Amino acid sequence: MIRTENFLEDADAWLRAALARLRARYPDTASHTPECRQAWNRMLCEADLIALTWPREYGGRELPTATLIAFHELCARLHAPQPINSIAHAILAPTLLRFGTPAQKALFLPGIRDGSEIWCQGYSEPQTGSDLSSVRTRARAEPAGWLVDGRKIWTTQAHLAKWCFALVRTEPDSQAHRGLSFMLIDMRAHGVRVEPIRQMTGEADYNEVLFEAVAVPEGRILGEPGEGWRIAMAAAEYERGIYFMPRVVQLEDELRELEAALAQAPLAPDERAVHARRVQDLADACQVIRWRVDRVLRQVASGDTPGIDGAMLKLMWSETRQQVWEQRVELLGEAAILGPQAGAPYAAPASVLREFLWSRAETIVAGTSEIQRNIVGERLLGLPKDRKQHA
Ligand SMILES: Cc1cc2nc3c(=O)[nH]c(=O)nc-3n(C[C@H](O)[C@H](O)[C@H](O)COP(=O)(O)OP(=O)(O)OC[C@H]3O[C@@H](n4cnc5c(N)ncnc54)[C@H](O)[C@@H]3O)c2cc1C
């Protein structure tokens, strides 16, 4: 086990050796596959390098948040994959630790920790994405618990998940954010149907999930029935904190790759000057994002929530990442689409097209750019509130 003294130094050495073993089994290009991420989750767990800040009684190490942040940065710099249960680690586990009963913590935390029980997040619905408060999935009270009916969409990893943390309406005829509950639903229960959605990258990481009279026993609501909105908002704050760090490190790597691609590109001097100016603008944006993430993480390390800084970070990061990939594709031209076999003047790695297409989702997932702008406008600039969002 990595000792607490010299933790980061020892963790660095362990990570390098473990990643070499992982990559021997899963080549780099496939490091985002569920199999690789599952194996990585297991390896971290066996080395006691997961759940670093959790209480000891749930398998954690009670390390300070600042150490967790530094560990995440280290993992990102070494291009470690995300453990398979990263959604649960980022969003659900801190929420469970804060709002869960002892029985809920004992039941769910071990499977989150070792990755044996994968979770998905069931918030969005066909008519309800940005305006989460209009959730229509309903749970009817039954003598032994609840019966859930409804439909969720864009549910990442639902096809792999054993559990779903979902926002459902438990008070009939309630409106907006009142009457919602944060429910923990067994995806193996009778009446749960998962239908994959194919993305433009060709992969199918997202799903539509149908609940048809799904029985959910007592004890599967986090907090009190009707308190779901407050809990979901607290959970959202965790999503913008520590687990954002790897994305910023990844963006910095992608910027460096873009700068290298520009250096190699066979361009006329005037064309080069145009591209160079755009790349410099992106480098400046990445620097601002770095300052902002450092500030957010300082807040988190001192026990605060990211708040408005989290919204600004998400907005700047997602838009900049899109522009970095647009610029990369523009530099490569047709080679970006045709890949390494194109016979173009210089080869485009096969991953370029995937990342370019993937980056289109970043300004939608976890709150669209328009919604982040609304938040900044209202909370920072004092503009009038968007009535639909605050109904
Ligand atoms: C890659 C990916 C993974 C995802 N994973 C999950 C998941 O695991 N679980 C889950 O629950 N959801 C998930 N989502 C769904 C995601 O949370 C929603 O797509 C997002 O919240 C937007 O909702 P929507 O798609 O319904 O768009 P809508 O809310 O219908 O918005 C459509 C357009 O209108 C704009 N708009 C909406 N309201 C306003 C407003 N008030 N002011 C200004 N503009 C507005 C939006 O910005 C957008 O451009 C995922 C999405 C993506 C892309």
The ligand as an SDF file (V2000), in Angstrom:
LIG
                    3D

 53 58  0  0  0  0  0  0  0  0999 V2000
  -22.3080   13.5390  -23.9990 C   0  0  0  0  0  0  0  0  0  0  0  0
  -23.5160   13.7180  -23.1570 C   0  0  0  0  0  0  0  0  0  0  0  0
  -23.7010   12.9360  -22.0260 C   0  0  0  0  0  0  0  0  0  0  0  0
  -24.8280   13.1000  -21.2300 C   0  0  0  0  0  0  0  0  0  0  0  0
  -24.9990   12.2820  -20.1360 N   0  0  0  0  0  0  0  0  0  0  0  0
  -26.1050   12.4300  -19.3680 C   0  0  0  0  0  0  0  0  0  0  0  0
  -26.3380   11.5520  -18.2560 C   0  0  0  0  0  0  0  0  0  0  0  0
  -25.5450   10.6510  -17.9670 O   0  0  0  0  0  0  0  0  0  0  0  0
  -27.4560   11.7320  -17.5300 N   0  0  0  0  0  0  0  0  0  0  0  0
  -28.3670   12.7150  -17.7980 C   0  0  0  0  0  0  0  0  0  0  0  0
  -29.3320   12.8470  -17.0740 O   0  0  0  0  0  0  0  0  0  0  0  0
  -28.1910   13.5460  -18.8680 N   0  0  0  0  0  0  0  0  0  0  0  0
  -27.0850   13.4210  -19.6530 C   0  0  0  0  0  0  0  0  0  0  0  0
  -26.8960   14.2420  -20.7450 N   0  0  0  0  0  0  0  0  0  0  0  0
  -27.9520   15.2050  -21.1050 C   0  0  0  0  0  0  0  0  0  0  0  0
  -27.5770   16.6440  -20.8440 C   0  0  0  0  0  0  0  0  0  0  0  0
  -27.5740   16.9140  -19.4690 O   0  0  0  0  0  0  0  0  0  0  0  0
  -28.6110   17.4910  -21.6180 C   0  0  0  0  0  0  0  0  0  0  0  0
  -28.4200   17.2270  -22.9920 O   0  0  0  0  0  0  0  0  0  0  0  0
  -28.4340   18.9700  -21.3550 C   0  0  0  0  0  0  0  0  0  0  0  0
  -28.7810   19.2690  -20.0330 O   0  0  0  0  0  0  0  0  0  0  0  0
  -29.3050   19.8110  -22.3120 C   0  0  0  0  0  0  0  0  0  0  0  0
  -30.6150   19.3720  -22.2850 O   0  0  0  0  0  0  0  0  0  0  0  0
  -31.3930   19.0110  -23.6440 P   0  0  0  0  0  0  0  0  0  0  0  0
  -30.5190   18.1420  -24.4690 O   0  0  0  0  0  0  0  0  0  0  0  0
  -32.7330   18.4990  -23.2820 O   0  0  0  0  0  0  0  0  0  0  0  0
  -31.5270   20.3800  -24.4080 O   0  0  0  0  0  0  0  0  0  0  0  0
  -32.6380   21.5000  -24.1620 P   0  0  0  0  0  0  0  0  0  0  0  0
  -32.7440   21.7930  -22.7200 O   0  0  0  0  0  0  0  0  0  0  0  0
  -33.8900   21.0880  -24.8860 O   0  0  0  0  0  0  0  0  0  0  0  0
  -31.9920   22.7410  -24.8820 O   0  0  0  0  0  0  0  0  0  0  0  0
  -32.0280   22.9040  -26.2980 C   0  0  0  0  0  0  0  0  0  0  0  0
  -31.3110   24.2150  -26.6120 C   0  0  0  0  0  0  0  0  0  0  0  0
  -32.0230   25.3160  -25.9880 O   0  0  0  0  0  0  0  0  0  0  0  0
  -31.1460   26.0420  -25.1410 C   0  0  0  0  0  0  0  0  0  0  0  0
  -31.8780   26.4550  -23.9400 N   0  0  0  0  0  0  0  0  0  0  0  0
  -32.6730   25.6980  -23.1540 C   0  0  0  0  0  0  0  0  0  0  0  0
  -33.1430   26.4100  -22.1130 N   0  0  0  0  0  0  0  0  0  0  0  0
  -32.6230   27.6640  -22.2340 C   0  0  0  0  0  0  0  0  0  0  0  0
  -32.7320   28.8400  -21.4600 C   0  0  0  0  0  0  0  0  0  0  0  0
  -33.4650   28.8720  -20.3590 N   0  0  0  0  0  0  0  0  0  0  0  0
  -32.0200   29.9410  -21.8740 N   0  0  0  0  0  0  0  0  0  0  0  0
  -31.2650   29.9040  -23.0000 C   0  0  0  0  0  0  0  0  0  0  0  0
  -31.1430   28.7960  -23.7860 N   0  0  0  0  0  0  0  0  0  0  0  0
  -31.7990   27.6940  -23.4080 C   0  0  0  0  0  0  0  0  0  0  0  0
  -30.0470   25.0530  -24.7540 C   0  0  0  0  0  0  0  0  0  0  0  0
  -28.8630   25.7240  -24.3830 O   0  0  0  0  0  0  0  0  0  0  0  0
  -29.8920   24.2680  -26.0510 C   0  0  0  0  0  0  0  0  0  0  0  0
  -29.0720   24.9640  -26.9500 O   0  0  0  0  0  0  0  0  0  0  0  0
  -25.7830   14.0890  -21.5620 C   0  0  0  0  0  0  0  0  0  0  0  0
  -25.6000   14.8850  -22.6970 C   0  0  0  0  0  0  0  0  0  0  0  0
  -24.4940   14.7060  -23.5000 C   0  0  0  0  0  0  0  0  0  0  0  0
  -24.3140   15.5580  -24.7160 C   0  0  0  0  0  0  0  0  0  0  0  0
  1  2  1  0
  2  3  1  0
  2 52  2  0
  3  4  2  0
  4  5  1  0
  4 50  1  0
  5  6  2  0
  6  7  1  0
  6 13  1  0
  7  8  2  0
  7  9  1  0
  9 10  1  0
 10 11  2  0
 10 12  1  0
 12 13  2  0
 13 14  1  0
 14 15  1  0
 14 50  1  0
 15 16  1  0
 16 17  1  0
 16 18  1  0
 18 19  1  0
 18 20  1  0
 20 21  1  0
 20 22  1  0
 22 23  1  0
 23 24  1  0
 24 25  2  0
 24 26  1  0
 24 27  1  0
 27 28  1  0
 28 29  2  0
 28 30  1  0
 28 31  1  0
 31 32  1  0
 32 33  1  0
 33 34  1  0
 33 48  1  0
 34 35  1  0
 35 36  1  0
 35 46  1  0
 36 37  1  0
 36 45  1  0
 37 38  2  0
 38 39  1  0
 39 40  1  0
 39 45  2  0
 40 41  1  0
 40 42  2  0
 42 43  1  0
 43 44  2  0
 44 45  1  0
 46 47  1  0
 46 48  1  0
 48 49  1  0
 50 51  2  0
 51 52  1  0
 52 53  1  0
M  END
$$$$
